């Protein structure tokens, strides 16, 4: 709860919120968030100077800031935690909006699924989706608070790396439609084993509003078990032969995207690569159907989907092809990226086969599972016929050991900075390259190494 008035001014509020003093507009409420690497309390004077009508703080103001607040007649409210207050404001606002709230959780594919849903619903409705990966206890409430009266939907992303985080965000969002993309070994160091991860992701379903719907990919026995007692209406999707409400078959994959047929009747195409994205599309189609879109509107939307940066994003780097999937990685998404990379046919000017080079960095936060999961990557690589495996990071050395023992040509670098100095010289002029690693590895920065890129 708000604990006390620090100062009461007379500037008029517009109802907007801001957490960045550089983006404050006259009449905004500035929320001074404190994180590991920043403290919004240091920028209250800048926010006041930009016209903020008020500030929400969790510590006493220093003397210069207090004088600036008094001179500008700015209202300042004190609370125990500005992040908690932000979430309470968002939860209260949730009860006031008419927009349908769609929340997307799961271990892999959240951002892509969110983008597909938003693109489909935009064929008929006015709405918005959370920017980038706004999926935590700051990004989600800020997205919800940005919903305007004219909006008919909002698509939120729900992330986690510790037990209880999905439930906390679900309690704020209280979705009309909850989407769970699936579960995999993610943040094992903090979340535990696969059944525990499934329980964490499945907790979103507890907060579906009465009359709402749960939509999920039913490939995981652990997730199916965790969702067994959920009372919400549900729709399941699958790209395997298992039973599901929406089933994709006749799947055809190429550089131009994916073709597939739903329930043996309706054909679709989208410019996204790989079977995992076909599953993401099924989830989005289920949402679109729930929202009343026609097959034609769905098909038009799917054809207009734009890949999210660094998520199975196909690029040219000079004459080379790059499959940039460097935004993040866990064992499931790593295996999927390698499979997609191996299956794609890359054209060359003279018709010769391209050399395939996989550049893989560490999968982080796997705890005691790390060595075993990286060794599994190395064994998977051994069967792909790669021309070169470039391993980057202290954990990926285990994959290099397994792949090297199987005779895969490879080079190992201890970190991304070391790789940046030498990797381009290892390439041929028409190579196809896969980039895949956890976010902290920043593997995409290798593409800034011009070297032999022409």
Secondary structure in CASP SS format (residue, H / E / C, confidence):
PFRMAT SS
TARGET T0000
AUTHOR 0000-0000-0000
METHOD secondary structure of the structure
MODEL  1
X C 1.00
X E 1.00
X E 1.00
X E 1.00
X E 1.00
X E 1.00
X E 1.00
X C 1.00
X C 1.00
X C 1.00
X C 1.00
X C 1.00
X C 1.00
X C 1.00
X C 1.00
X C 1.00
X E 1.00
X E 1.00
X C 1.00
X C 1.00
X H 1.00
X H 1.00
X H 1.00
X C 1.00
X C 1.00
X C 1.00
X C 1.00
X C 1.00
X E 1.00
X E 1.00
X E 1.00
X C 1.00
X C 1.00
X E 1.00
X C 1.00
X C 1.00
X C 1.00
X C 1.00
X E 1.00
X H 1.00
X H 1.00
X H 1.00
X H 1.00
X H 1.00
X H 1.00
X H 1.00
X H 1.00
X H 1.00
X H 1.00
X C 1.00
X C 1.00
X C 1.00
X C 1.00
X E 1.00
X E 1.00
X E 1.00
X E 1.00
X C 1.00
X C 1.00
X C 1.00
X C 1.00
X C 1.00
X H 1.00
X H 1.00
X H 1.00
X H 1.00
X H 1.00
X H 1.00
X H 1.00
X H 1.00
X H 1.00
X H 1.00
X C 1.00
X C 1.00
X E 1.00
X E 1.00
X E 1.00
X E 1.00
X E 1.00
X C 1.00
X C 1.00
X H 1.00
X H 1.00
X H 1.00
X H 1.00
X H 1.00
X H 1.00
X H 1.00
X H 1.00
X H 1.00
X H 1.00
X H 1.00
X H 1.00
X H 1.00
X C 1.00
X C 1.00
X C 1.00
X C 1.00
X C 1.00
X E 1.00
X E 1.00
X E 1.00
X E 1.00
X E 1.00
X E 1.00
X C 1.00
X C 1.00
X C 1.00
X C 1.00
X H 1.00
X H 1.00
X H 1.00
X H 1.00
X H 1.00
X H 1.00
X H 1.00
X H 1.00
X H 1.00
X H 1.00
X H 1.00
X H 1.00
X C 1.00
X C 1.00
X C 1.00
X C 1.00
X C 1.00
X E 1.00
X E 1.00
X E 1.00
X C 1.00
X C 1.00
X C 1.00
X C 1.00
X C 1.00
X C 1.00
X C 1.00
X C 1.00
X C 1.00
X H 1.00
X H 1.00
X H 1.00
X H 1.00
X H 1.00
X H 1.00
X H 1.00
X C 1.00
X C 1.00
X C 1.00
X C 1.00
X C 1.00
X C 1.00
X C 1.00
X E 1.00
X E 1.00
X E 1.00
X E 1.00
X E 1.00
X C 1.00
X C 1.00
X C 1.00
X C 1.00
X C 1.00
X C 1.00
X C 1.00
X H 1.00
X H 1.00
X H 1.00
X H 1.00
X H 1.00
X H 1.00
X H 1.00
X H 1.00
X H 1.00
X C 1.00
X C 1.00
X C 1.00
X E 1.00
X E 1.00
X E 1.00
X E 1.00
X C 1.00
X C 1.00
X C 1.00
X C 1.00
X C 1.00
X C 1.00
X C 1.00
X H 1.00
X H 1.00
X H 1.00
X H 1.00
X C 1.00
X C 1.00
X H 1.00
X H 1.00
X H 1.00
X H 1.00
X H 1.00
X H 1.00
X H 1.00
X H 1.00
X H 1.00
X H 1.00
X H 1.00
X H 1.00
X H 1.00
X H 1.00
X C 1.00
X C 1.00
X C 1.00
X C 1.00
X C 1.00
X E 1.00
X E 1.00
X E 1.00
X E 1.00
X E 1.00
X C 1.00
X C 1.00
X C 1.00
X H 1.00
X H 1.00
X H 1.00
X H 1.00
X H 1.00
X H 1.00
X C 1.00
X C 1.00
X C 1.00
X C 1.00
X C 1.00
X C 1.00
X E 1.00
X E 1.00
X E 1.00
X E 1.00
X E 1.00
X E 1.00
X C 1.00
X C 1.00
X C 1.00
X C 1.00
X C 1.00
X C 1.00
X C 1.00
X E 1.00
X E 1.00
X E 1.00
X E 1.00
X E 1.00
X E 1.00
X E 1.00
X E 1.00
X E 1.00
X C 1.00
X C 1.00
X E 1.00
X E 1.00
X E 1.00
X E 1.00
X E 1.00
X E 1.00
X C 1.00
X C 1.00
X C 1.00
X E 1.00
X E 1.00
X E 1.00
X E 1.00
X E 1.00
X C 1.00
X C 1.00
X C 1.00
X C 1.00
X H 1.00
X H 1.00
X H 1.00
X H 1.00
X H 1.00
X H 1.00
X H 1.00
X H 1.00
X H 1.00
X H 1.00
X H 1.00
X H 1.00
X H 1.00
X H 1.00
X H 1.00
X H 1.00
X C 1.00
X C 1.00
X C 1.00
X C 1.00
X H 1.00
X H 1.00
X H 1.00
X H 1.00
X H 1.00
X H 1.00
X H 1.00
X H 1.00
X H 1.00
X C 1.00
X C 1.00
X C 1.00
X C 1.00
X C 1.00
X C 1.00
X C 1.00
X C 1.00
X C 1.00
X E 1.00
X E 1.00
X E 1.00
X E 1.00
X E 1.00
X C 1.00
X C 1.00
X E 1.00
X E 1.00
X E 1.00
X E 1.00
X E 1.00
X E 1.00
X C 1.00
X C 1.00
X C 1.00
X C 1.00
X C 1.00
X H 1.00
X H 1.00
X H 1.00
X H 1.00
X H 1.00
X H 1.00
X H 1.00
X H 1.00
X H 1.00
X H 1.00
X H 1.00
X H 1.00
X H 1.00
X C 1.00
X C 1.00
X C 1.00
X C 1.00
X C 1.00
X C 1.00
X C 1.00
X C 1.00
X C 1.00
X C 1.00
X C 1.00
X C 1.00
X E 1.00
X E 1.00
X E 1.00
X E 1.00
X E 1.00
X E 1.00
X C 1.00
X C 1.00
X C 1.00
X C 1.00
X C 1.00
X H 1.00
X H 1.00
X H 1.00
X H 1.00
X H 1.00
X H 1.00
X H 1.00
X H 1.00
X H 1.00
X H 1.00
X H 1.00
X H 1.00
X H 1.00
X H 1.00
X H 1.00
X H 1.00
X C 1.00
X C 1.00
X C 1.00
X C 1.00
X C 1.00
X E 1.00
X E 1.00
X E 1.00
X E 1.00
X E 1.00
X C 1.00
X C 1.00
X C 1.00
X H 1.00
X H 1.00
X H 1.00
X H 1.00
X H 1.00
X H 1.00
X H 1.00
X H 1.00
X H 1.00
X H 1.00
X C 1.00
X C 1.00
X C 1.00
X C 1.00
X E 1.00
X E 1.00
X E 1.00
X E 1.00
X C 1.00
X C 1.00
X H 1.00
X H 1.00
X H 1.00
X H 1.00
X H 1.00
X H 1.00
X H 1.00
X H 1.00
X H 1.00
X H 1.00
X H 1.00
X C 1.00
X C 1.00
X C 1.00
X C 1.00
X C 1.00
X E 1.00
X E 1.00
X E 1.00
X E 1.00
X E 1.00
X C 1.00
X C 1.00
X H 1.00
X H 1.00
X H 1.00
X C 1.00
X H 1.00
X H 1.00
X H 1.00
X H 1.00
X H 1.00
X H 1.00
X C 1.00
X C 1.00
X C 1.00
X C 1.00
X C 1.00
X C 1.00
END
